[in-house]
Amino acid sequence: MKISLNWLRDFVDFELSAEELAHGLTMLGLEVEGIEYPGRDLDKVVVGRLLSVEPHPDADRLSYCAVDTGAEKLDIVCGAKNISVGDMVPVALVGAKLPNGLKIKQSKIRGLVSNGMLCSAKELELDEDADGIYLLPGAAPLGAKLSEYLHLEDVVLDIGLTPNRGDCLSILGIAREVAALCRTTLKMPEIDFSEGGQEVGASARVEIEAPELCPRYAARVIKGVTIRESPLWLRARLRAVGLRPINNVVDVTNYVLWELGHPLHAFDYDQLAGHKIVVKRARDQEKFTTLDGVERELDPDDLVICDGEKAVALAGVMGGENSEVSEKTANILLESAFFKPQSVHRTSKKLGLESEASHRFARGADIEGLIIALERAAQLISQLAGGEIARGRLDVYPGKSEPLIVTLRPTRVNKILGAAIEKSAIEGFLRQLSFRIEPDGDNFRVRIPAHRHDLTREIDLIEEIARLYGYDNIPSELMGNQVLTNENRAYKTKRRLKDIVLHFGLDEIVTYSFIDPDSVTKLNLPANHVTRKMVQLANPLTEKQAVLRTSLVPGILATLCHNEFQQNRQGKIFELGKVFRPRGNGKLPSEPVFLAGALSGKREVDASYSDSGKVDFFDLKAIIITLADSLDIPAPDFSVAGVDSYYHPGMSAVVLVEGKKVGQLGALHPVVQENFQLTEDVYLFELNLDLLLGCSAAPKKYRSFARYPAVNRDLALVVAEEKSVGEITDIVWQSGGKHLEKVELFDVYRGQPIPQGHKSLAFSFSFRSREGTLTDLEVNDRYQRIVEKLTKLTGAEVRQ
């Protein structure tokens, strides 16, 4: 956003230098990214008159000119063909340095001495036209500095604005900030013009068919205008801020846009069928040609301005070719309206069409300030283009909105800022920003002006006070050694669980909460399974991200698949995150937190030096047992009943704590593995952390080290394949007596001479007493009871 300081001084008086002002605005949060001096390089460029234009004797394309600069007469060689005797032209004297960096020296061109240069508009950086010399009006003062005559002696600030500060996209908006910075008064332009002829209602009508997208539309009719070039001062101001002058009427709309921040549009009144304006949604696939000559296809989400027959403008974005102001225009309808930011932003982005108007509407214009902008433009058009302004104005404003009132507590201001700002100073800061304030006991009721869309809460007002008070004035202190917050149990638990899983060599991944519905289908779940009941997104980014995830498993498997495609078959990953389960009846979905992981490939990342083998079910089981132990909850049990169908039957189990299912683990089903295009066997685990945190913590008791030795016994059993290790260990603990201290499985074997459908399990038992050393007789008796119980309850046979 470029701001001319000459223009800014029309609204506010200040004595700061450009550099001081830039610093002050930056400290207010309006970062000044650069300072430009448009006329600084034109000190030695003056207005001259051509006394003669003669052909160069040795060059057909050159002329030899005599030029009067008021102070002296100079001979200059020129290559342009658009000049003649009597023309007023810009003359760069010897020693001048032009904006493009060219230094003017006395030179000899084809034998003739040239004592300067006649300049084009491009060489002066006034326009892109480089075809000829920039011809000045005949009334231009001879010998005057060109920068003074063209109003180029200015300073321009280039300000980088954040999207929430749409109110500062104007000279007026910056002037409000400068007035607050310098503690001075804001000046508004005086608007005064005469009206005549018939009432505006007899000349035009306005109808709003889509008030949800256009809450207000105002217009004036001006007849008998003369389209011509704008005066120098207006063109200079537009050029200073980067706008290209077009004609007096269009230039006025751009001038007021930059001055007051509200976009306007001028229609050729005689091109409007029925002299009528209708604001409505576009028809589906409606074609419309904008001012840039491009035909565009619209849809009902686009808002258009129509006359009695056709669309004549894209609301808030750009006008149409069929109603633009041209040199033939005699009568105009001047529009000043408010369009909903979301509507303008959508249309602008969809069509790839951004304008100064759409840039402002998309950030929120001032619905109450549009009348001032309309009247200001009518005044300037009347002054510069003549014509008669019809009596009255059209102003369609259904459902006028009420201003927002926010309560501000001075005590809260000082608590948040850590400062001691007087109540009167707080009131002064807000009034300096043109806020209306009413006392409310010890507090203030602050009326938020319509141009400040970014202020909706008390904390927003506190930020405004901080800006004006000065961030440098807010005291800063080192933090003490006090504890500011206490981590809750859930946060500590998640952090500890992550550390444990990382210790097992798994890498953490983070996948999108938005997933492809097909990824759940690949799990081959029953139709009524809870994982298939997904929350649909109303406006998904893509079809591949159309639902909220109900499980972490699809994201983990998709990641493994991607890694395999990248020739990385060593898969050890996990994710801790929320899943989303619909609850119906219009309620928001529940969001349980899960920890899930997957292992595939070799047990060691680089097993070239060892024979560690591939990962299996027991690697997962070790992780689950360690995690449970870290939570200080009872040891988990494992059962084959109730495992989801995407796990391999017979190679998977559910995790039970206190009889409640809190997760599951096991090998991935071969069909699902194929669905995800995985070549390596995959082992999964899932834990519902919300359920785990709800389990009672196992009491911790201190036990001293035993003083007496342990007695160990081994037992190898042959059991049916369907018998689980958990079932067997439960029987061992029940029959092992009080001195049984440890039970460990150390071998599983299948094959000859073990019968088909059976397996061999080898256990190690450890017995210890705290009262004395156990005898072989005592241990053998208890060992025999274990064997008898196992053979009776499981049909096991002792393997010799």
Disulfide bonds with the S-S distance in Angstrom:
none
